[in-house]
Amino acid sequence: MNHYLAVFESIDVKLARDHKERINVEQHCLAREVVNLVACEGVEREERHEPLGKWRSRFHMAGFKPYPLSSYVNATIKGLLESYSEKYTLEERDGALYLGWKNQPLVTSCAWR
């Protein structure tokens, strides 16, 4: 639940709760995901968040190798985030890029080939 608290807090920074674009994102993306995680089990559950470590293992077992991230892209993303709020965090560690809100990771990205 801390993840979704951070997601909704980060949205609050730029979009009012009655903003049409925000309502659209909440209804079509976030609401379905939250309901699926909280209320669904077994075959009904579609969303299954897994830690980066599990994905890394899968990629390695499939023969993929980590690929370095672009420092230019990382710097560009960091600049964009700072224009929204200083509470967004962007950290590169262990070959992955972590986007967070108040140090709560929201999304992790990495490259493989």
C-alpha positions in Angstrom: 0.0 0.0 0.0 3.0 2.3 0.5 3.6 2.1 -3.2 0.1 3.4 -4.1 0.3 6.0 -1.4 3.4 7.3 -3.0 1.9 7.1 -6.5 -1.2 9.2 -5.5 0.9 11.7 -3.5 3.1 12.2 -6.6 0.1 12.8 -8.8 -1.2 15.4 -6.3 1.8 17.6 -7.0 0.7 18.5 -10.5 -2.9 17.5 -11.0 -5.9 18.6 -9.0 -8.2 15.8 -7.9 -11.0 17.0 -10.2 -8.6 17.4 -13.2 -9.9 15.4 -16.2 -6.6 13.9 -17.1 -6.0 12.7 -13.5 -9.5 11.2 -13.3 -8.8 9.4 -16.6 -5.5 7.9 -15.3 -7.0 6.9 -12.0 -10.0 5.2 -13.6 -8.3 3.5 -16.5 -5.0 2.5 -15.0 -4.7 2.8 -11.3 -8.1 1.8 -10.1 -8.1 -1.5 -12.0 -4.6 -2.3 -10.8 -5.4 -1.6 -7.2 -8.7 -3.6 -7.2 -6.9 -6.5 -8.9 -4.2 -6.6 -6.3 -6.5 -6.2 -3.3 -9.6 -8.2 -4.3 -8.5 -10.8 -6.8 -6.8 -14.2 -6.2 -5.8 -17.2 -8.4 -6.7 -17.0 -12.1 -8.7 -13.8 -11.6 -5.6 -11.9 -10.5 -3.8 -10.3 -13.5 -1.3 -7.9 -11.8 1.6 -9.6 -10.1 4.3 -7.1 -9.0 7.6 -8.8 -8.6 11.0 -7.4 -7.4 13.7 -6.6 -9.8 15.8 -9.5 -8.5 13.3 -12.0 -9.9 13.3 -10.3 -13.3 17.1 -10.2 -13.4 17.2 -14.0 -12.7 14.7 -14.6 -15.5 16.7 -12.5 -18.0 19.9 -14.2 -17.0 18.4 -17.7 -17.4 17.1 -16.7 -20.8 20.6 -15.8 -21.9 20.3 -12.0 -21.8 23.2 -9.8 -20.5 22.8 -6.4 -18.7 23.3 -3.4 -21.0 24.5 -0.1 -19.7 22.0 2.7 -19.3 22.5 6.0 -21.1 23.9 8.8 -18.8 22.4 11.3 -21.2 18.9 9.8 -20.9 19.2 9.5 -17.1 20.2 13.2 -16.8 17.3 14.3 -19.1 14.8 12.3 -17.0 16.3 13.8 -13.8 15.9 17.3 -15.2 12.3 16.7 -16.2 11.4 15.3 -12.7 12.9 18.3 -11.0 10.6 20.6 -13.0 7.7 18.8 -11.4 8.8 18.4 -7.8 12.0 18.0 -5.8 10.4 15.1 -4.0 10.9 12.8 -7.0 14.0 10.8 -6.8 16.0 9.2 -9.5 18.8 6.8 -8.6 21.0 4.6 -10.7 22.4 1.6 -8.9 23.3 -2.0 -9.8 22.7 -1.3 -13.5 19.1 -0.1 -12.9 17.3 3.2 -12.8 15.0 3.7 -9.8 12.2 6.4 -10.1 10.8 7.2 -6.7 8.7 9.6 -4.7 10.2 10.6 -1.4 12.6 7.7 -1.7 9.8 5.1 -2.2 10.6 3.3 -5.4 7.7 3.5 -8.0 9.3 2.1 -11.1 12.6 0.4 -11.9 14.1 0.3 -15.4 17.0 -1.6 -16.8 18.3 -2.6 -20.2 19.3 -6.1 -21.5 20.5 -7.6 -24.8 
